[in-house]
Amino acid sequence: MMQLALKYNLPFTSITVAYQGITTDIPHVLIDTGSGRTILAADIVACLGIVPSEKDMPYAVRGVGGTEIVFARRVDYVKIGEYRLSDFEIEIGGMDYGFEINGIIGTDFLINSGAIINLRESYIEFENYGGAT
Protein backbone atom coordinates (compact mmCIF):
# COMPACT_ATOMS: atom_id res chain seq x y z
CA MET A 1 0.00 0.00 0.00
CA MET A 2 1.24 3.49 -0.91
CA GLN A 3 -0.08 6.63 0.72
CA LEU A 4 -1.33 9.33 -1.67
CA ALA A 5 -0.96 13.06 -1.08
CA LEU A 6 -3.90 15.33 -1.89
CA LYS A 7 -2.70 18.45 -3.73
CA TYR A 8 -5.10 20.78 -5.52
CA ASN A 9 -7.71 18.31 -4.21
CA LEU A 10 -6.22 15.61 -6.50
CA PRO A 11 -4.36 12.37 -5.60
CA PHE A 12 -0.59 12.54 -6.15
CA THR A 13 2.20 10.06 -5.53
CA SER A 14 5.91 9.60 -6.20
CA ILE A 15 7.17 7.01 -8.67
CA THR A 16 10.46 5.48 -9.74
CA VAL A 17 11.22 5.02 -13.43
CA ALA A 18 14.05 2.96 -14.92
CA TYR A 19 15.32 3.28 -18.48
CA GLN A 20 18.31 1.39 -19.87
CA GLY A 21 19.46 0.56 -16.34
CA ILE A 22 19.27 4.12 -14.99
CA THR A 23 16.63 5.00 -12.38
CA THR A 24 15.15 8.22 -11.08
CA ASP A 25 12.54 9.10 -8.50
CA ILE A 26 9.80 11.43 -9.71
CA PRO A 27 7.62 13.32 -7.21
CA HIS A 28 4.29 15.07 -7.90
CA VAL A 29 2.73 12.45 -10.19
CA LEU A 30 -1.07 12.53 -10.51
CA ILE A 31 -3.13 9.34 -10.26
CA ASP A 32 -5.74 9.97 -12.98
CA THR A 33 -8.44 7.46 -13.90
CA GLY A 34 -9.61 9.90 -16.59
CA SER A 35 -6.34 9.66 -18.50
CA GLY A 36 -5.99 6.70 -20.85
CA ARG A 37 -2.20 6.78 -20.94
CA THR A 38 0.67 7.44 -18.57
CA ILE A 39 2.64 10.58 -19.40
CA LEU A 40 5.78 12.05 -17.85
CA ALA A 41 7.33 15.50 -18.19
CA ALA A 42 10.13 15.67 -20.75
CA ASP A 43 12.42 17.75 -18.54
CA ILE A 44 12.10 15.21 -15.69
CA VAL A 45 12.96 12.08 -17.75
CA ALA A 46 15.80 13.73 -19.69
CA CYS A 47 18.14 12.66 -16.84
CA LEU A 48 17.43 9.06 -17.90
CA GLY A 49 18.47 9.79 -21.47
CA ILE A 50 14.88 9.88 -22.68
CA VAL A 51 14.97 12.60 -25.30
CA PRO A 52 13.29 12.78 -28.71
CA SER A 53 15.15 11.01 -31.49
CA GLU A 54 14.65 10.81 -35.26
CA LYS A 55 12.97 7.42 -34.75
CA ASP A 56 10.26 8.87 -32.50
CA MET A 57 6.92 9.63 -34.12
CA PRO A 58 5.40 12.64 -32.36
CA TYR A 59 1.62 12.71 -32.06
CA ALA A 60 -1.04 14.85 -30.44
CA VAL A 61 -2.99 13.89 -27.33
CA ARG A 62 -6.05 15.76 -26.14
CA GLY A 63 -7.31 16.26 -22.63
CA VAL A 64 -9.08 18.72 -20.41
CA GLY A 65 -5.96 20.91 -20.47
CA GLY A 66 -5.92 21.05 -24.28
CA THR A 67 -3.73 19.41 -26.92
CA GLU A 68 -0.12 18.37 -26.37
CA ILE A 69 2.50 16.84 -28.67
CA VAL A 70 4.12 13.73 -27.17
CA PHE A 71 6.27 10.78 -28.14
CA ALA A 72 6.25 7.28 -26.66
CA ARG A 73 9.09 5.30 -25.13
CA ARG A 74 9.20 1.85 -23.54
CA VAL A 75 10.92 1.96 -20.14
CA ASP A 76 12.43 -0.85 -18.05
CA TYR A 77 9.80 -0.28 -15.37
CA VAL A 78 7.56 2.16 -13.54
CA LYS A 79 7.36 1.61 -9.79
CA ILE A 80 4.87 2.95 -7.24
CA GLY A 81 5.84 2.01 -3.70
CA GLU A 82 6.88 -1.64 -3.90
CA TYR A 83 4.80 -2.41 -7.01
CA ARG A 84 6.76 -2.53 -10.27
CA LEU A 85 5.32 -2.78 -13.78
CA SER A 86 8.08 -3.84 -16.19
CA ASP A 87 8.56 -3.17 -19.91
CA PHE A 88 5.97 -0.40 -19.87
CA GLU A 89 5.32 2.24 -22.54
CA ILE A 90 4.97 5.85 -21.41
CA GLU A 91 4.32 9.10 -23.24
CA ILE A 92 6.66 12.04 -22.85
CA GLY A 93 5.51 15.64 -23.22
CA GLY A 94 5.91 19.20 -21.96
CA MET A 95 3.23 18.99 -19.24
CA ASP A 96 3.02 22.76 -18.72
CA TYR A 97 -0.34 22.83 -16.94
CA GLY A 98 0.19 25.82 -14.67
CA PHE A 99 0.75 23.84 -11.46
CA GLU A 100 3.37 21.47 -10.05
CA ILE A 101 2.95 18.16 -11.87
CA ASN A 102 5.68 15.89 -13.23
CA GLY A 103 3.50 13.16 -14.66
CA ILE A 104 0.20 11.35 -14.82
CA ILE A 105 -0.35 7.68 -14.04
CA GLY A 106 -3.16 6.75 -16.42
CA THR A 107 -5.57 3.85 -16.70
CA ASP A 108 -3.08 1.89 -18.83
CA PHE A 109 -0.91 1.48 -15.72
CA LEU A 110 -3.81 1.27 -13.27
CA ILE A 111 -5.56 -1.57 -15.13
CA ASN A 112 -2.36 -3.56 -15.82
CA SER A 113 -1.33 -3.32 -12.17
CA GLY A 114 -4.73 -4.17 -10.72
CA ALA A 115 -4.66 -0.87 -8.81
CA ILE A 116 -7.17 -0.30 -6.04
CA ILE A 117 -7.51 3.37 -5.16
CA ASN A 118 -9.05 4.37 -1.83
CA LEU A 119 -9.66 8.11 -1.99
CA ARG A 120 -11.28 8.38 1.43
CA GLU A 121 -8.18 6.92 3.09
CA SER A 122 -5.81 8.38 0.42
CA TYR A 123 -3.91 5.26 -0.60
CA ILE A 124 -3.30 3.02 -3.60
CA GLU A 125 -2.59 -0.70 -3.47
CA PHE A 126 -2.15 -3.37 -6.10
CA GLU A 127 -3.85 -6.72 -6.72
CA ASN A 128 -0.73 -7.98 -8.49
CA TYR A 129 1.51 -6.83 -5.63
CA GLY A 130 5.19 -6.92 -6.47
CA GLY A 131 4.49 -8.42 -9.85
CA ALA A 132 6.34 -7.52 -12.98
CA THR A 133 4.86 -7.95 -16.42
HUVENSUL-V142863 format. One record per residue. PHI is phi in whole degrees, -180 to 180 (NA if undefined). Layout:
# HUVENSUL-V142863
PHI
PHI
This chain:
# HUVENSUL-V142863
NA
-124
-71
-102
-108
-88
-130
58
64
-128
-83
-119
-144
-111
-132
-120
-124
-120
-143
50
84
-103
-120
-147
-93
-124
-85
59
-111
-79
-90
-133
-71
-91
-104
-72
-126
-90
-132
-125
-70
-58
-69
-77
-87
-60
-65
-91
88
-88
-135
-61
-126
-63
-76
-73
-102
-69
-148
-95
-120
-120
-153
-59
-79
116
-106
-138
-91
-134
-134
-108
-148
-88
-107
-60
-166
-121
-127
-119
60
-96
-87
-126
-110
-89
50
-115
-92
-118
-103
-124
-152
-70
53
-94
-105
88
-150
-71
-152
-106
177
-134
-89
-96
-67
-59
-72
-62
-70
-62
-91
68
-63
-121
-108
-110
-76
-63
-95
58
-145
-127
-136
-130
-60
-93
-49
74
-72
-132
-110
